[in-house]
Each structure stands twice: as C-alpha cells, then as structure tokens.
Amino acid sequence: MRRRHSSLPAELNRFVGRNDELTALIGALDDSRLITVVGPGGVGKSRLAVHAAAAVQNRYADGVRLCELSLLRDPDLLAHAMAETLGVTDHTTRPPREVVTDELAGASLLLVVDGFEQIVDACAELVRDVLRRAPGVQVLAVGRRPLRLDGEQIFELASMTEEDAAALFEARAAAVLPNHRATDAERPAVLEVCRRLEHIPLALELAAGRLPALSLDQLLHRLDDRFALLTGGCRGALPRHRTLRTAVGWSHELCSPEERLLWARLSVFAGQFDLDAVEYICTGPELPADGVLDVLGELVAQSVVCREETPAGLRYRLLDTVREYGAEWLRAIGDAERLRRRHRDWYMGLATWCELEWFSPRQAEVAACADSALPNLRAALELCLEQPEDAHLGRHLAGTLWFYWVGCGRLAEGRHWLDRCLSHDSGHEETRLKALWVLGYVAILQGDPAAAAAALHECAERADRAGDPLAAAYATHRKGCLALLADEMPRAERLLRSALASYEELGELNSNVLMGRVELAMTLVFQDRLDAAVVLCEAVKEVCEDHGEQWARAYALYVLAYAAWESDTYDHARELLNECVAIDHRFNDLVGLVLALELLALVTASEGDPAEAAVLQGAAATLWGSVGPSLFGSSYFGAPRALSEERARGLLGDERFEECVRDGRGLSLDEAVRRALAAPKKPRPGLVGTQRVRPRETREPAGSPTGNGGEAAG
C-alpha cells in the first residue's frame, strides 16, 4: 500500500474527559492487533476511538483509516465500503474482498471499523482475512458487541465518571449559552442532572441542548419527573440499558409537535442529507415546506440533528441512536412505508439531475453530490428490489448512475447493483435496455469482455424488437469499444461511426457521445490517420469547452498530446497532459490517469530526463494493478510505455533504471500526481532530440488514450 494521509474526520467540538480510558485504549494498541471497543449506544465509543486513533496516527507509515459501517445493511457491500475507505479504485473483476486484502497486504496502518453490529458475521470474516494477510495492520473496532475473533481484546466502555460528565455537560452548555458559566451554587444541580442521566455522553449533550429554552432548575425538574414516572415514583435508577432511551425519549417529549414529526421523518435518511431533500420528503399539510427550515434549525440547536460542512456543501445527519428512536416513532404512526417511497423517489430524481448535469460545468459538483448521497442511493436501490414489481425502478436508478459507476471509479459497486436489478423482470423494457448497455460498459472497463458482449448482444436484440433506436445506438457504441480493445480497428471504426450517426440523427449530445468521437479518433490514430484524429479531437475539445465538460475533454487532450509529442513540440504535449492528469485525478479515473502518466513519461524522456521518466513509469505501473492486466492485450496502447522504457533504460543502464522505477512504485497516488504536475527539470545537454529510439516514420502506433477504447470514465 502506498503512503497516504489519514482519513479521520475533524472533531466538531472539544473532546472532554475520558483521560484514563484514552490512556488505556492507546496502551491496548501496544499489546494487540485487534481491539474492540464495546458499550451501549450513546456512551461515546466512536468519539473515544477516533480520538485515540488521532493520537497514535504517526505510529503508522500509512496512517489511519476510518470505515463507518452503521448505515450498511447489505453484507455484500462491506468490502466495497472498505475499499472506499482505503481510497482504492479497482477496475477489474476481482472480488472486492481480494482487492481490500491485497491493498493492505504490505501496509503499516490502523484501520478503525465503526458500527459493524448489524453485519457482524461478514465484518468478522473480513477483519480476520485482513489480519491474516496484512501483518502491519491493526484493527480498532467499535460496536455494541464483540467480533468474537481469536486474539481480540475487548475494551468495555462504561459511562463517564461524575467529574467528566459534569465537565462535558458544562462544556456543551457553554456552547449553546456562550455567556453562561456555571456557578458554585449550580454545581449540585449539574451533578444531579448527570446522575439522573447515568453519566451517558449523548444523553448529557441532548440535555445541554435544552438550556436555551429551560433553566437548569427547570431542566432538572422536568427530567426528574420523567424518570420518576418511569420508575413508579421511586428514586431508584432505571436499568442502565434503558437510561439513554429514556433520555432520548424525554428530549423527544420536550420537542414541539412539528419538531417531533420532523425528527421521525428524518429517520428515513441514511447518512447525510440536505435541505432540499428534507423539504421534498418530510413536508406536508402538518409540516409546511416554508417552515421546515426553522423546525430543522431547532433540532440542530437541540443536538438532535448534526450540521456538517462537506465537499458537496452543507449537509445534516442524525446520530444512530437518535435515528433509531425516530424510526420507531415513524413506524408507530404508520408512515414509514410512505416516507421510504418518497425518499426513493427523491433520490431517483436526484440521480436523474446528476446524469443531466454531468454534461455541464457542474461535473465536479455532481461527483461530490453523488458521493454524499451514496448511502441514500443504496437505500433507494434496496427498496426497489424488495418488491419484484418495482425492480424496473431499480434498473432505472442503476442505469441512470452510469456516470457515477464509470466516471467516479465505482465500477465494482455498479456491477453489483446492475447484476441484481437485471436478475428481476418486472416489464418496462426501456429500463432493462439502459441497464444492459450500462452493464456492458461497466464490464468493458472491468476487463470482462465475455460479460460485456453478452449484455450488449441482449441489449441490441431487445432494442431491435422494441423499436428503440437510442438503446440500439448505445449498444453499437459499446460493441465498437470492444472491437477497439480487441485491436479490430476497421470493425471498431465502422461500429463507432454507425453509433455516432445514430446519435446525430436522434439529436443525442452528451458525454457519452463525445467519448464516442474520441474513441473514433483512437481508431484513426491506430490506423496511421493522425491528422484526421487531431481534427476530430479539436472539435470535441471545442464542444467540451462550450458546455463546461471536463471528463471527456481529458481524453481528447490525451490524443492531442500524443500528436504534439509526434511533432516534437514537447512543451505543448506536457501542457496538455498536465491538464489531462489533473482532470483524471479529480474524477478518480485511473485508466485515463495511468495512460496519461505513461505518455508523460515518454515526453519526459524525450525532453532529456530519463530518470524522471522512469519514476513516472514506476508510478504508472503501480496503478495498472487496479486497472486490470487484461488491458495489456492490445498491441497499440503499450507503445508509449515501451518507447519510454527503451529510451530511459538505454540512457540510465539497467540498475539505475530499475532504481528509479522502484522510487516511482513507492509513490502514493497523490504523490505521483504532484510529481507529474511539477515543473520539468532542464534537459541534459546532448539528449534532447538526438537519441530517438527509432525513426518517427517507423515508430509503432501510440497507445490508446484510454487503454480500453476510451472507456475509462464514461
């Protein structure tokens, strides 16, 4: 595994107390490779684990990774979530579990796994495999139950001490009442509040959130009445496992009717959500849309809802315990299924908006939006598959998300959902057709030509029977890509021209169409018609600039950079490739990135810096493992790599060349990109343009700008 920065979230407020527990947990990491922090909900397990991980992250060369699983219900998605945590993008058909264990095999890393109890068996199996395959990895698990693996050290977290609980309550009170400071006279009341709430952190934070509306005495009085009611008027404490539930329920009772209703309805969300989603899903006659922001603001002020700044913008979130309580109320009032359907409909609409806006200046925004919405998109897909008659909705959603599966490095998860959705037949042929060509597209990128061919053949036959020329065009387009991968250039050109003609006749213009034009340009390059390819890609570049499209533009830039290298204008080639690398990295497009790095290595060697060229080759070689060795079958796209190696090895000698390649292999993805984008060194005298590997007129065709028919990202 290559060195990366840690992925721990920033703490939104001050960590209070727990010094003894923190010291003990850090000490446990010296003694065991698997520590599981267990305890009831709301006791502060996650916060303690993250704080401890932050304190020790410098022990690990590859840092710390936090994998949050509380929103995951399908155990088949566990390895996908783990790969996401590790920042792994894999275009192959390898099982995701194998991808994860291979990635971690040589790592020095602390893996924090939080909220696994609902998929405990699958999580235990994966953690066991990781610990066996990756001796440099430690696991800090967090849940309400142990994993029950050999060597597991259980760390039981109880409620806070009285002193820590009081300090936490006062700190959170000061946050909602900035000018308030607890006096000595109030100290007994603070301690009594803490005692009544069993010193449970979440309960204390919810209670402190009430102080803008209640005095400390009023809060204690109401709380005392609530607990006395539940214990029959006796002063004895409630059973510990009921204390938090009672405290959450008490906070719920203190809410206004509108706040209670919104709390229940917000429980339908999985993970983060935004105000637009709340206004669509949660409003109605009892909760008008024009007032929902004020109600949501009150829930934020009371610590019921968390407010978070994300790359996609402002988002909100419910803590697990709070969401579970709201979900029970939603079921109790008989509104859960209606809200789940509204939730599904909203996220189907969001996916449609994202697909349309992908062909616009908002591509980066769309990618961030889809990332933020992924847990909710998964929940929507699951609901579609619960009833066989709704499977067509799942096919529609999975097909609409093609831009995310392909353009944002989510091929494996996309394949998972497409296969599941296509296994059901609920009519609605148009949704099956789209899911089929998207499946063919994903399978191409995974290096699975047999599955791709089967899906595209079925799509073409069904489209012909259904009289759907657009679906037929997409099937033809992807068949052209398969031919491109198979080095069947005349056939690829014929199929791609046919698809592009259909697109033009139907008025279809989007990122897919532009990628088809770039792929056609590749067939021209491979047939020694470089000038025609340049004309085509210049036109694509112009359309992309008119529409603000970046992703397809990166592939056009690649072809143009190859042409610039051919004409010995290395500065221009580097300029084009720098932009290509930056775009591919932004969209997590590994195929486009690895091929851009290889061509940049050739440009660098041609500029007279063979050592740097070898470093870039090493960095690219590491990425190829995630792209798929089957792509090496083409005799075309490997030419830049072969030419660069021949030149660099000849100038450096075998030993120095291999040393530089090893240096490149040791770079993380981010480091490789920074290295590629750095200003080139001054050329060594006597090297530039003087020792060409072979005359240009006999040089082999250049590599495919995507390495897989241009299909790396869309």
C-alpha positions in Angstrom: 0.0 0.0 0.0 1.3 3.5 -0.9 1.6 6.1 1.8 -1.5 8.3 2.2 -2.7 10.8 4.7 -5.1 9.7 7.4 -8.8 9.9 6.9 -10.1 10.8 10.3 -12.8 13.4 10.5 -12.2 16.8 12.1 -13.7 17.0 15.6 -16.6 19.5 15.6 -16.3 20.3 19.3 -13.8 19.8 22.1 -13.1 16.3 23.4 -13.9 16.4 27.1 -12.7 14.0 29.8 -12.0 10.2 29.4 -8.3 10.7 30.1 -7.9 7.3 31.8 -9.9 5.5 29.2 -7.9 7.2 26.4 -4.6 6.2 28.0 -5.8 2.7 28.5 -7.0 2.3 24.9 -3.8 3.7 23.5 -1.9 1.3 25.7 -4.0 -1.6 24.4 -2.8 -0.8 20.9 0.7 -1.8 22.1 -0.5 -5.2 23.0 -3.0 -6.4 20.4 -3.6 -6.2 16.7 -7.4 -6.3 17.3 -9.1 -4.2 19.9 -12.9 -3.9 20.0 -14.4 -1.1 21.9 -17.9 -2.2 23.1 -20.6 -0.5 25.0 -24.2 0.7 24.8 -25.3 3.3 22.3 -24.5 6.9 23.2 -21.7 6.1 25.6 -19.1 7.7 23.4 -17.4 4.7 21.8 -16.8 6.3 18.4 -15.6 9.5 19.8 -13.1 7.8 22.0 -11.8 5.5 19.3 -11.4 8.4 16.8 -9.6 10.5 19.4 -7.3 7.6 20.3 -6.6 6.9 16.6 -5.7 10.5 16.0 -3.3 10.4 19.0 -1.3 7.4 17.5 -1.6 8.0 13.8 2.1 8.9 13.5 3.0 5.3 14.5 1.8 4.1 11.1 3.6 4.8 7.9 0.3 4.6 6.0 -1.7 6.4 8.6 -5.2 5.7 9.9 -8.4 4.8 8.0 -11.9 5.2 9.4 -14.5 2.8 7.9 -18.0 3.8 9.1 -20.5 0.9 8.7 -23.5 1.8 10.7 -25.6 2.7 7.6 -24.7 -0.5 5.8 -27.3 -3.3 5.8 -26.2 -5.4 2.9 -23.2 -7.5 3.9 -22.3 -7.9 0.2 -21.4 -4.2 0.2 -19.0 -4.4 3.1 -15.9 -4.9 1.0 -17.0 -2.1 -1.3 -17.2 0.2 1.7 -13.8 -0.9 2.9 -12.2 -0.3 -0.5 -13.8 3.2 -0.4 -12.3 3.8 3.0 -8.9 2.8 1.7 -9.2 5.1 -1.4 -8.9 2.0 -3.7 -10.3 2.2 -7.2 -10.3 -1.1 -8.9 -11.5 -1.6 -12.5 -11.0 -5.3 -12.5 -13.4 -8.2 -11.8 -11.5 -9.3 -8.8 -13.8 -9.9 -5.7 -13.8 -6.7 -3.6 -12.6 -8.6 -0.6 -9.5 -9.7 -2.5 -8.9 -6.1 -3.6 -9.0 -5.0 0.0 -6.7 -7.7 1.4 -4.2 -7.2 -1.5 -4.2 -3.4 -0.9 -3.5 -3.9 2.8 -1.0 -6.8 2.5 2.1 -4.6 2.8 0.6 -1.7 4.7 1.5 -0.2 8.1 -1.9 1.1 9.1 -4.5 1.4 11.8 -8.0 0.5 10.5 -10.9 1.8 12.6 -14.1 -0.1 11.9 -17.1 1.6 13.4 -20.8 0.5 13.7 -20.5 -3.1 12.4 -23.0 -4.9 14.7 -25.8 -5.3 12.1 -23.4 -7.1 9.7 -21.2 -8.6 12.4 -20.6 -12.0 10.7 -19.4 -10.5 7.4 -17.3 -7.9 9.2 -15.6 -10.6 11.4 -14.7 -12.6 8.3 -13.2 -9.6 6.5 -11.3 -8.4 9.6 -9.9 -12.0 10.1 -8.8 -12.1 6.5 -7.1 -8.6 6.8 -5.3 -9.6 10.0 -4.0 -12.8 8.4 -2.9 -11.2 5.1 -1.6 -7.9 6.4 0.8 -8.3 9.4 1.4 -4.5 9.5 -2.3 -3.6 10.0 -4.0 -3.2 13.4 -7.8 -3.0 13.7 -9.7 -0.9 16.2 -13.3 -2.0 16.0 -16.2 -0.1 17.6 -19.6 -1.6 18.2 -22.2 -2.8 20.6 -20.9 -6.4 20.6 -17.6 -8.1 20.0 -16.4 -9.6 16.7 -15.5 -12.8 18.6 -12.3 -13.5 16.8 -9.1 -15.1 18.1 -6.8 -12.6 19.6 -9.5 -10.0 20.0 -9.0 -7.7 23.1 -12.3 -6.4 24.4 -12.3 -2.8 25.7 -15.5 -2.2 27.5 -16.5 1.5 27.7 -18.8 2.5 30.6 -20.4 5.8 31.3 -18.3 8.8 32.3 -17.1 9.5 35.8 -19.1 12.1 37.7 -16.3 14.7 37.2 -16.0 14.1 33.5 -19.8 14.0 33.0 -20.1 17.4 34.7 -17.3 18.8 32.6 -18.9 17.6 29.4 -22.3 19.0 30.4 -20.8 22.4 31.3 -18.8 22.5 28.0 -21.8 21.8 25.9 -23.9 24.2 27.9 -21.3 26.9 27.3 -21.6 26.2 23.6 -25.3 26.9 23.4 -25.2 29.7 26.1 -21.9 31.4 25.2 -22.2 34.0 28.1 -23.2 31.5 30.7 -20.8 30.0 33.2 -21.8 27.5 35.9 -21.6 28.9 39.4 -20.8 27.0 42.6 -24.4 27.3 43.6 -25.4 25.5 40.4 -22.9 22.7 40.8 -25.3 20.4 42.8 -27.9 20.7 40.1 -25.4 19.9 37.4 -24.2 16.8 39.2 -27.8 15.7 39.7 -28.6 16.1 36.0 -25.5 14.0 35.3 -26.5 11.4 37.9 -30.1 11.1 36.5 -28.7 10.6 33.0 -26.3 7.9 34.2 -23.3 10.0 33.0 -24.0 8.9 29.4 -22.4 11.4 27.0 -25.1 11.6 24.3 -27.8 12.0 27.0 -25.9 14.8 28.5 -25.4 16.6 25.2 -29.1 16.3 24.4 -29.9 17.8 27.8 -27.5 20.6 27.5 -29.1 21.5 24.1 -32.3 22.3 26.1 -30.7 25.1 28.1 -31.6 27.9 25.7 -35.3 27.2 26.5 -35.1 25.9 30.1 -33.2 27.0 33.1 -31.0 24.4 34.9 -33.6 24.0 37.6 -36.4 23.6 35.1 -34.4 21.1 33.2 -33.7 19.1 36.3 -37.3 19.2 37.5 -38.7 18.0 34.1 -36.1 15.3 33.9 -36.8 14.2 37.4 -40.5 14.0 36.8 -39.9 11.9 33.7 -37.7 9.4 35.5 -40.0 9.2 38.5 -42.9 8.4 36.2 -41.0 5.6 34.5 -39.9 4.1 37.9 -43.3 4.3 39.5 -42.3 7.3 41.7 -39.3 5.5 43.2 -35.9 7.2 43.4 -34.1 4.1 42.2 -32.2 4.3 38.9 -33.6 2.9 35.7 -31.8 -0.1 34.3 -28.7 1.2 32.6 -29.7 0.0 29.2 -32.9 2.0 29.4 -31.3 5.2 30.5 -30.2 6.5 27.2 -33.5 5.5 25.5 -35.4 7.3 28.3 -33.2 10.4 28.0 -33.7 10.5 24.2 -37.5 10.0 24.7 -37.5 12.8 27.2 -35.8 15.1 24.7 -38.4 13.9 22.2 -41.2 14.8 24.5 -39.9 18.3 25.0 -40.0 18.9 21.3 -42.9 20.7 19.7 -45.3 18.6 17.6 -43.6 19.9 14.4 -40.2 19.0 15.8 -41.3 15.5 16.8 -42.8 14.9 13.4 -39.7 16.1 11.5 -37.5 14.0 13.8 -39.5 10.9 12.9 -39.5 11.7 9.2 -35.8 12.5 9.1 -35.1 8.9 10.3 -35.8 7.7 6.7 -32.5 9.2 5.6 -29.3 7.0 5.6 -26.3 9.2 6.3 -26.1 12.8 5.2 -29.0 14.8 3.7 -29.5 18.3 2.5 -32.3 20.9 3.0 -33.8 20.3 -0.5 -34.3 16.6 0.3 -35.9 17.4 3.7 -38.3 19.9 2.0 -39.4 17.3 -0.5 -39.6 14.2 1.6 -40.6 15.4 5.0 -43.1 18.1 4.4 -46.9 18.0 4.1 -50.0 19.7 5.5 -48.8 19.2 9.1 -45.3 20.4 8.3 -45.4 23.1 5.5 -42.3 23.4 3.4 -41.9 27.1 4.1 -41.5 26.4 7.8 -39.3 23.3 7.7 -36.0 25.2 7.9 -37.0 26.8 11.2 -38.0 23.4 12.6 -34.8 21.8 11.4 -32.8 24.6 12.9 -34.4 23.9 16.3 -33.4 20.3 16.1 -29.9 21.3 15.3 -29.8 23.7 18.2 -31.0 20.8 20.5 -28.3 18.4 19.3 -30.8 16.1 17.7 -29.5 16.8 14.2 -25.8 17.3 13.4 -24.8 20.0 10.9 -21.8 19.2 8.7 -19.8 21.0 6.0 -18.9 18.6 3.2 -17.3 18.9 -0.3 -20.9 18.8 -1.6 -22.0 21.7 0.6 -23.9 21.9 3.9 -25.4 18.6 5.0 -27.2 17.3 8.0 -27.1 13.9 9.8 -28.8 12.1 12.7 -26.7 10.1 15.2 -27.6 6.4 15.0 -29.3 6.3 18.4 -31.4 9.3 17.6 -32.3 8.0 14.1 -33.3 4.6 15.6 -35.7 6.4 18.0 -37.2 8.5 15.3 -37.7 5.4 13.1 -39.6 3.7 15.8 -42.0 6.7 16.0 -42.3 6.7 12.3 -43.4 3.1 12.3 -45.7 3.7 15.2 -47.6 6.4 13.4 -47.9 4.1 10.3 -46.0 6.4 8.0 -42.7 4.6 7.4 -43.5 3.0 4.0 -44.9 6.2 2.5 -41.8 8.1 3.6 -39.5 5.4 2.3 -41.2 5.7 -1.1 -40.9 9.5 -1.1 -37.2 9.0 -0.1 -36.7 6.6 -3.1 -38.5 9.0 -5.5 -36.4 12.0 -4.4 -33.1 10.1 -4.9 -34.2 8.8 -8.2 -34.9 12.4 -9.2 -31.5 13.4 -7.8 -29.8 10.7 -9.8 -31.6 12.0 -13.0 -30.5 15.5 -12.3 -26.9 14.4 -11.7 -26.9 12.5 -15.0 -28.1 15.6 -16.9 -25.7 17.9 -15.1 -22.7 15.6 -15.7 -22.7 17.1 -19.2 -22.1 20.6 -17.8 -19.7 22.8 -15.9 -21.0 21.1 -12.7 -19.3 17.7 -13.2 -17.1 18.1 -10.1 -20.2 19.2 -8.1 -22.1 16.2 -9.4 -19.4 13.8 -8.3 -19.3 15.3 -4.8 -23.1 15.2 -4.6 -23.2 11.5 -5.6 -20.6 10.7 -3.1 -22.5 12.4 -0.3 -25.8 10.7 -1.4 -24.4 7.2 -1.8 -25.9 5.7 1.4 -29.3 7.1 0.5 -28.9 5.9 -3.1 -28.2 2.4 -1.7 -31.3 2.6 0.5 -33.3 3.6 -2.6 -32.0 0.7 -4.6 -32.7 -1.7 -1.8 -36.3 -0.5 -1.6 -36.7 -1.0 -5.3 -35.6 -4.6 -5.0 -37.8 -5.5 -2.0 -40.9 -5.9 -4.2 -40.4 -7.7 -7.6 -42.9 -5.4 -9.2 -40.6 -2.4 -8.5 -37.5 -3.9 -10.0 -37.8 -1.7 -13.1 -37.3 1.3 -10.8 -34.1 -0.2 -9.6 -32.9 -0.8 -13.1 -33.7 2.8 -14.0 -31.8 4.1 -11.0 -28.8 1.7 -11.5 -28.7 2.7 -15.2 -29.0 6.4 -14.5 -26.0 6.2 -12.2 -23.7 5.1 -15.1 -21.8 8.4 -14.8 -21.0 7.6 -11.1 -20.1 3.9 -11.6 -17.9 4.8 -14.6 -16.8 8.4 -14.1 -16.1 8.3 -10.4 -14.3 4.9 -10.0 -17.3 2.8 -8.7 -17.3 0.0 -11.2 -17.4 -2.9 -8.7 -20.4 -1.5 -6.9 -22.1 -0.5 -10.1 -21.7 -4.1 -11.3 -23.2 -5.3 -8.0 -26.4 -3.3 -8.4 -26.8 -3.8 -12.2 -26.5 -7.6 -11.8 -29.0 -7.6 -9.0 -31.5 -5.3 -10.8 -31.3 -7.3 -14.1 -31.9 -10.6 -12.3 -35.6 -9.4 -11.8 -38.1 -8.9 -14.6 -41.0 -6.6 -13.9 -41.6 -5.4 -17.5 -40.7 -1.9 -18.6 -38.4 -2.8 -21.4 -36.8 0.7 -21.6 -35.3 0.3 -18.2 -33.8 -3.1 -19.0 -32.3 -1.8 -22.2 -30.5 1.0 -20.4 -29.3 -1.2 -17.6 -28.0 -3.7 -20.2 -25.8 -1.2 -22.1 -24.6 0.3 -18.9 -23.7 -3.2 -17.6 -21.9 -3.8 -20.9 -20.0 -0.5 -20.4 -19.0 -1.4 -16.8 -17.9 -4.9 -17.8 -15.7 -3.5 -20.6 -13.9 -1.3 -18.1 -13.5 -4.3 -15.7 -11.8 -6.2 -18.4 -14.7 -8.8 -18.7 -15.3 -8.9 -22.5 -17.5 -12.0 -22.3 -20.0 -10.4 -19.9 -19.8 -7.2 -21.9 -20.5 -8.9 -25.2 -23.5 -10.9 -23.7 -25.1 -7.8 -22.2 -24.6 -5.7 -25.4 -25.9 -8.5 -27.6 -29.0 -8.9 -25.5 -29.5 -5.1 -25.5 -29.2 -4.9 -29.3 -31.7 -7.7 -29.9 -34.2 -6.3 -27.4 -33.8 -2.8 -28.8 -34.5 -4.0 -32.3 -37.7 -5.8 -31.1 -38.8 -2.8 -29.1 -38.0 -0.3 -31.8 -35.7 1.7 -29.6 -33.1 3.3 -31.8 -31.3 5.1 -29.0 -30.7 2.0 -26.9 -29.5 0.3 -30.2 -27.1 3.1 -30.7 -25.6 2.8 -27.3 -25.3 -1.0 -27.7 -23.5 -0.4 -31.1 -21.3 2.2 -29.5 -20.1 -0.2 -26.8 -19.6 -3.0 -29.3 -17.3 -0.6 -31.1 -15.3 -0.2 -27.8 -15.0 -4.0 -27.5 -13.6 -4.1 -31.0 -11.2 -1.4 -30.2 -9.9 -3.4 -27.2 -9.5 -6.4 -29.5 -7.4 -4.5 -31.9 -10.0 -4.9 -34.6 -9.7 -1.3 -35.9 -11.7 -1.4 -39.1 -14.6 -3.0 -37.3 -14.3 -0.6 -34.4 -14.3 2.3 -36.7 -17.4 1.0 -38.6 -19.4 0.4 -35.4 -18.4 3.8 -33.8 -19.3 5.7 -37.0 -22.7 3.9 -37.1 -23.4 4.8 -33.4 -22.3 8.4 -33.9 -24.5 8.7 -37.0 -27.5 7.4 -35.0 -26.8 9.8 -32.1 -26.7 12.8 -34.6 -29.9 11.7 -36.2 -31.6 11.4 -32.8 -30.3 14.6 -31.5 -28.3 13.0 -28.7 -25.4 15.0 -27.4 -23.8 14.3 -24.0 -20.6 13.0 -22.5 -21.1 9.5 -23.9 -21.4 10.9 -27.4 -18.3 12.9 -27.1 -16.4 9.9 -25.8 -17.6 8.0 -28.8 -16.0 10.7 -31.0 -12.7 10.4 -29.1 -12.8 6.6 -29.4 -13.3 7.0 -33.1 -10.3 9.3 -33.2 -8.3 6.5 -31.5 -9.2 4.1 -34.3 -7.8 6.7 -36.7 -4.6 7.0 -34.7 -4.2 3.3 -34.7 -4.6 3.2 -38.5 -2.0 5.9 -39.0 -4.5 8.7 -39.7 -3.3 11.1 -37.1 -4.3 14.3 -38.8 -7.9 13.2 -39.0 -7.8 12.2 -35.4 -6.5 15.6 -34.4 -9.3 17.4 -36.3 -11.9 15.2 -34.6 -10.4 15.8 -31.1 -10.1 19.5 -31.6 -13.8 19.6 -32.4 -14.5 17.5 -29.3 -12.4 19.9 -27.2 -14.3 22.8 -28.5 -17.7 21.3 -27.7 -16.5 20.4 -24.2 -15.4 23.9 -23.6 -18.7 25.3 -24.8 -20.6 23.0 -22.4 -18.1 23.1 -19.5 -17.5 19.4 -19.9 -14.2 18.2 -18.4 -14.2 14.4 -18.2 -14.5 13.6 -22.0 -12.2 16.6 -22.6 -9.4 14.9 -20.8 -9.4 12.1 -23.4 -9.4 14.5 -26.3 -6.4 16.2 -24.6 -4.6 12.9 -24.5 -4.9 12.3 -28.2 -3.8 15.9 -28.9 -0.9 15.4 -26.5 0.2 12.4 -28.5 0.1 14.3 -31.7 2.1 17.1 -30.1 4.8 14.6 -29.0 4.9 13.1 -32.5 5.6 16.6 -33.8 8.4 17.1 -31.2 6.5 20.0 -29.5 7.2 18.6 -26.1 6.3 21.7 -24.1 2.8 21.7 -25.6 2.4 17.9 -25.1 3.3 18.4 -21.4 0.9 21.3 -21.0 -2.0 19.1 -22.5 -1.0 16.1 -20.3 -0.8 18.2 -17.1 -4.4 19.2 -17.6 -5.4 15.7 -18.5 -3.7 14.3 -15.3 -5.4 16.9 -13.2 -8.9 16.1 -14.6 -8.4 12.4 -14.4 -7.2 12.6 -10.8 -10.2 14.9 -9.8 -12.6 12.3 -11.1 -10.7 9.3 -9.8 -10.4 8.0 -13.4 -7.5 5.6 -13.1 -7.3 4.3 -16.7 -7.1 7.8 -18.1 -4.6 8.8 -15.4 -2.3 5.8 -15.8 -2.1 6.2 -19.6 -1.5 10.0 -19.2 1.3 9.2 -16.8 2.9 6.8 -19.3 2.7 9.3 -22.2 4.1 12.0 -19.9 7.0 9.6 -19.1 7.7 9.3 -22.8 7.5 13.1 -23.2 9.9 13.5 -20.2 12.3 11.0 -21.7 12.2 12.9 -25.0 12.9 16.1 -23.1 16.2 14.6 -21.8 15.3 13.4 -18.3 15.3 9.6 -18.4 15.5 9.3 -14.6 12.3 11.2 -14.1 10.7 9.3 -16.9 11.5 6.0 -15.1 10.0 7.3 -11.9 6.8 8.2 -13.7 6.7 4.8 -15.3 7.1 3.2 -11.8 4.1 5.2 -10.5 2.0 4.2 -13.6 3.0 0.5 -13.1 1.6 0.6 -9.6 -1.8 1.9 -10.9 -2.1 -0.7 -13.5 -2.8 -3.3 -10.8 -6.1 -1.6 -10.2 -6.9 -1.2 -13.8 -6.6 -4.8 -15.0 -3.9 -6.8 -16.7 -6.3 -7.9 -19.5 -6.0 -4.4 -21.0 -2.4 -5.2 -21.9 -3.7 -7.4 -24.6 -3.8 -4.6 -27.1 -0.7 -4.1 -29.3 -1.4 -0.3 -29.5 -1.7 1.3 -26.2 1.5 -0.1 -24.8 3.7 1.7 -27.3 4.4 4.9 -25.2 5.4 2.8 -22.3 7.7 0.6 -24.3 9.3 3.5 -26.1 9.9 5.4 -22.8 11.4 2.3 -21.2 13.7 1.6 -24.1 15.0 5.2 -24.1 15.3 5.6 -20.3 16.9 2.2 -19.8 19.3 2.8 -22.6 20.5 6.1 -21.2 20.5 5.1 -17.5 21.5 1.5 -17.6 19.5 -1.4 -16.1 20.5 -0.8 -12.5 19.7 2.9 -12.4 16.6 2.5 -14.4 15.2 -0.2 -12.0 16.1 2.0 -9.0 14.1 4.9 -10.4 11.2 2.7 -11.2 11.2 1.4 -7.6 11.1 5.0 -6.5 8.0 5.6 -8.6 6.3 2.5 -7.3 6.7 3.8 -3.8 4.7 7.0 -4.5 1.1 7.3 -3.4 -1.5 8.3 -5.9 -1.5 11.9 -4.7 2.3 12.0 -4.7 2.5 10.6 -8.2 0.1 13.3 -9.4 2.1 16.0 -7.7 5.3 14.6 -9.2 3.7 14.5 -12.7 2.5 18.1 -12.4 5.8 19.5 -11.2 7.8 21.7 -13.5 10.2 19.6 -15.6 13.9 19.8 -15.0 16.2 21.5 -17.5 17.2 19.0 -20.2 20.6 17.5 -20.1 22.8 18.7 -22.9 23.0 16.4 -25.9 20.0 14.3 -25.1 17.0 16.3 -26.5 16.1 15.1 -29.9 19.4 13.4 -30.5 18.9 9.8 -29.5 15.5 8.7 -30.7 14.6 5.1 -30.1 13.6 4.7 -33.7 12.9 7.0 -36.6 9.5 8.5 -36.4 8.3 7.1 -39.6 8.8 3.6 -38.3 7.6 4.1 -34.8 4.8 1.8 -33.6 1.3 3.2 -33.2 0.8 5.1 -30.0 -1.2 3.8 -27.1 -4.9 4.1 -26.8 -5.7 7.3 -25.0 -7.7 5.3 -22.5 -6.1 2.0 -22.8 -9.5 0.4 -23.1 -11.1 2.2 -26.0 -11.5 5.4 -24.2 -14.0 3.9 -21.8 -12.2 4.7 -18.6 -14.7 7.1 -17.3 -17.8 7.3 -19.4 
